[in-house]
Amino acid sequence: MATVLDPTGAPAADERRASRRGRSTAPGGRRRHVPPLLAVSPFYVLFAVFGTFPVLYSLYLSFQDWDGIGDMRFVGLKQYGWLLQDSVFWHSVLNTFQIWFLSTVPMLFLALVLAFLLHSQVRFTGAYRVAYFIPNVTSMVAMTIVFGSVFAQAGLANSVLRAVGLDGVGWLSSGWGIKSSVAIMIIWRWVGYNALIFLAGLQAIPTEHFEAARVDGANSWQTLFRVVVPQLRPVILFAAVTSTINGLQIFTESQVLFQSTDIGSTGGPGQEGMTIVLYLWQKAFKEHQFGYGAAMGWLLFAIIAIFTIINWRLVSGSDRDDRRPGIAGLLRRKGVRDGR
């Protein structure tokens, strides 16, 4: 049968529609995607109900004044205006950044060193991997209670300091003592997890690179910083971003560390352990200012997004330099390949 052509020489519209219907119903057509989509549909339904809806509802709630029981009162952007004028909120932001810096930078460095040591030819590597990962799956509440007794005035930490002739530290009574205690707990929990992430990246580096570094006379530190780090940049970026997201959402450590006192919801003496999420919890679930807490949550989201972009630019910036044409890019790539 002759094909009917339109004035442009293409098949007529009816022919095209029939062809599409034939492809969709033929074996291997569109209907073959239906069973897999139905199989994964429960995840999307649950995610929509318990993930997407709460997020969107919290955004709506941030424009309302609501105590959780009575009627909502629309206030627009006033919640955000009140938040920007809240001195306690900015104090919690400063505390969060200080704890994040005290914990994230040493944690990533220690994790990289541990991963490099595990990648070397050492015995019982599997046992070390399990031991390093155990803190990450340990209950945070139980861990914080244990660390609370360690950092008490007559606890293990001060006993060790006095045994070596040093004065005890007010771990849970001074500003930097509180921040250091929380940072140490974060390091203890996450350093092993990030070490295993770095170890996975190390195992993807060809062994020829390490052998070339040894032939050139590079020691362990030179191999780590001149061979390993440049090639682990995507993994370091992942660890830095996830550590930033987790570090800016600190809650359990500060809340449980002082739960036995009447200042458990304020982060310790002088509110030195007050973090953004702890302040959000205090306002939303203790003072029942749910709209104010929702606005704080979205401002925290903006802060995390900004710091994630900063980390991305800092860590991945040299990747763009390596891809840049010209002599400079060639020398940088050659330096990485030669381990110099």
Buried (B, 14 or more C-beta within 10 A) or exposed (E): EEEEEEEEEEBEEEBEEEEEEEEEEEEEEEEEEEEEEEEEEEEEEEEEEEEEEEEEEBBEBBBBBBEEEEEBEEBEEBBBEBBEEBEEBEBBBEBBBBBBEBBBBBBBEBBBBBBBBBBEEEEEEEEBBEEBBEBBEEEBEEBBBEBBEBBBEEBEBBEEEEEEEEEBBBBBBBBBBBBBBBBBBBBBBBBBBBBBBBBEBBEEBEEEBBEBBEEBEBEEEBBBEBBBBBBBBEBBBBBBBBBBBBBBBBBBBBBBBBBEEEBBBBBBBBBBBBBBBBBBBBBBEEEBBBBBBBBBBBBBBEBBEEBBEEBEEEBBEEEEEBEEEEEEBEEBBEBBBBBE
